[in-house]
Amino acid sequence: MTSAFACGVFVALLFVSMLPAETARAAAPPCRQRDPSFAYDTETASFSVALDLRGCSWLRKKQRLLLQGTLERDNGLGSGGTAVVASCPRRSVCRITLSLEHLVVEAARYRAEITYVWNKKHVVLSASKACVSAGATANCADVP
């Protein structure tokens, strides 16, 4: 455990990628929203989604899709979080991942949310989890 973790300082990681249409999965149908993913292991909690913008006729030529996301943690000793805004061009697969490192041993609640407008409809993807990391194992359960 580093001294930064001992002092309660958490590092926020962010990953946003835009893949050209050629490198995106060929099997995926164009203009598709995918289900979000929440992952938790002994070091990191993350929330992500991929949107296939190829073939989205409602997205104009120079228009970009704007995604906003937050991931927050409350472990009873304090809270932490990260936020990101991503802008993705048409004809790409847009992936956004919010990630927080955590103590190896922790019990915490996580709340994640990604919002965007898809074909004139406001979309909110969210997850609320109670997570426990015991050093060698980590797991989560959905909470309201």
C-alpha positions as CSV (number, residue, x, y, z in Angstrom):
1,M,0.0,0.0,0.0
2,T,1.5,3.4,-1.0
3,S,1.5,6.3,1.4
4,A,-0.9,8.1,-0.9
5,F,-3.5,5.5,-0.2
6,A,-2.7,5.6,3.5
7,C,-3.5,9.3,3.5
8,G,-6.8,8.7,1.8
9,V,-5.8,10.1,-1.5
10,F,-7.4,8.2,-4.4
11,V,-6.3,8.3,-8.0
12,A,-9.0,8.7,-10.7
13,L,-8.4,7.1,-14.0
14,L,-10.3,7.9,-17.2
15,F,-10.3,6.1,-20.5
16,V,-12.1,7.4,-23.6
17,S,-11.5,5.9,-27.0
18,M,-12.8,6.4,-30.4
19,L,-12.2,3.6,-32.9
20,P,-12.4,4.2,-36.6
21,A,-15.1,2.1,-38.2
22,E,-12.5,-0.2,-39.8
23,T,-11.2,-1.4,-36.4
24,A,-14.6,-1.7,-34.7
25,R,-16.1,-5.2,-34.4
26,A,-17.4,-6.2,-37.8
27,A,-20.2,-8.3,-36.2
28,A,-21.7,-5.4,-34.4
29,P,-24.7,-3.8,-36.2
30,P,-24.3,-0.1,-37.0
31,C,-25.9,2.7,-34.9
32,R,-26.3,0.6,-31.7
33,Q,-26.3,1.4,-28.0
34,R,-24.7,-1.3,-25.9
35,D,-25.4,-2.2,-22.3
36,P,-23.2,-0.5,-19.7
37,S,-20.7,-2.5,-17.7
38,F,-19.7,-2.1,-14.0
39,A,-16.5,-3.9,-13.0
40,Y,-14.9,-4.2,-9.6
41,D,-11.7,-6.0,-8.6
42,T,-9.2,-5.8,-5.7
43,E,-7.7,-2.5,-7.1
44,T,-10.3,-0.7,-9.3
45,A,-14.0,0.1,-9.7
46,S,-15.1,1.1,-13.3
47,F,-18.2,1.9,-15.3
48,S,-18.2,1.9,-19.1
49,V,-20.3,1.9,-22.2
50,A,-19.6,1.6,-26.0
51,L,-21.8,3.3,-28.6
52,D,-21.5,2.3,-32.2
53,L,-22.1,5.6,-34.2
54,R,-21.5,4.1,-37.6
55,G,-24.6,4.4,-39.8
56,C,-26.5,6.7,-37.4
57,S,-28.4,8.7,-40.1
58,W,-29.8,11.0,-37.4
59,L,-26.3,12.2,-36.5
60,R,-25.4,14.9,-39.0
61,K,-22.0,15.0,-40.8
62,K,-20.1,17.3,-38.5
63,Q,-22.2,16.6,-35.4
64,R,-20.6,14.9,-32.4
65,L,-22.2,12.8,-29.7
66,L,-21.6,14.3,-26.2
67,L,-21.4,11.9,-23.2
68,Q,-21.2,12.9,-19.6
69,G,-20.2,10.5,-16.8
70,T,-19.6,10.3,-13.1
71,L,-18.4,7.6,-10.8
72,E,-18.6,8.2,-7.0
73,R,-17.6,6.2,-4.0
74,D,-18.5,6.5,-0.3
75,N,-16.6,4.2,2.0
76,G,-17.9,5.6,5.3
77,L,-14.6,7.4,5.9
78,G,-15.1,9.9,3.1
79,S,-16.1,10.0,-0.5
80,G,-14.3,10.4,-3.8
81,G,-15.2,10.4,-7.4
82,T,-14.4,11.3,-11.0
83,A,-16.3,12.9,-13.8
84,V,-15.7,13.2,-17.5
85,V,-17.2,14.7,-20.7
86,A,-16.4,13.0,-24.0
87,S,-17.3,14.2,-27.5
88,C,-17.3,11.5,-30.2
89,P,-17.4,12.0,-34.0
90,R,-19.9,10.3,-36.3
91,R,-18.8,7.0,-37.9
92,S,-16.9,5.8,-34.8
93,V,-17.3,3.4,-32.0
94,C,-17.2,5.6,-28.9
95,R,-16.2,4.0,-25.6
96,I,-16.2,5.8,-22.3
97,T,-14.8,4.3,-19.1
98,L,-14.8,5.9,-15.7
99,S,-12.4,4.3,-13.2
100,L,-11.4,4.8,-9.5
101,E,-8.6,3.0,-7.8
102,H,-9.4,1.9,-4.2
103,L,-7.8,0.4,-1.1
104,V,-7.1,-3.3,-1.3
105,V,-9.4,-3.9,1.7
106,E,-12.5,-1.8,1.6
107,A,-16.3,-1.8,1.9
108,A,-17.9,1.0,-0.1
109,R,-20.9,2.1,-2.1
110,Y,-20.5,3.1,-5.7
111,R,-22.8,5.2,-7.8
112,A,-22.1,5.5,-11.6
113,E,-23.9,7.4,-14.3
114,I,-23.4,8.1,-18.0
115,T,-25.8,10.4,-19.9
116,Y,-26.2,11.4,-23.5
117,V,-28.8,12.2,-26.2
118,W,-29.5,9.4,-28.6
119,N,-31.7,10.3,-31.6
120,K,-33.4,13.2,-29.7
121,K,-33.9,11.0,-26.6
122,H,-32.1,11.7,-23.3
123,V,-30.5,8.4,-22.1
124,V,-29.3,7.8,-18.5
125,L,-27.3,4.7,-17.8
126,S,-26.6,4.1,-14.1
127,A,-25.4,1.6,-11.5
128,S,-25.5,1.6,-7.8
129,K,-23.4,-1.1,-6.0
130,A,-22.3,-2.1,-2.6
131,C,-18.8,-3.5,-2.9
132,V,-16.3,-5.3,-0.7
133,S,-12.6,-6.0,-1.4
134,A,-10.9,-8.3,1.0
135,G,-7.4,-8.3,-0.5
136,A,-7.6,-11.5,-2.6
137,T,-11.3,-11.3,-3.5
138,A,-13.7,-8.6,-4.5
139,N,-17.4,-8.6,-5.2
140,C,-20.4,-6.3,-5.5
141,A,-24.2,-6.4,-5.1
142,D,-26.8,-4.1,-6.6
143,V,-28.4,-1.6,-4.3
144,P,-31.3,0.8,-4.8
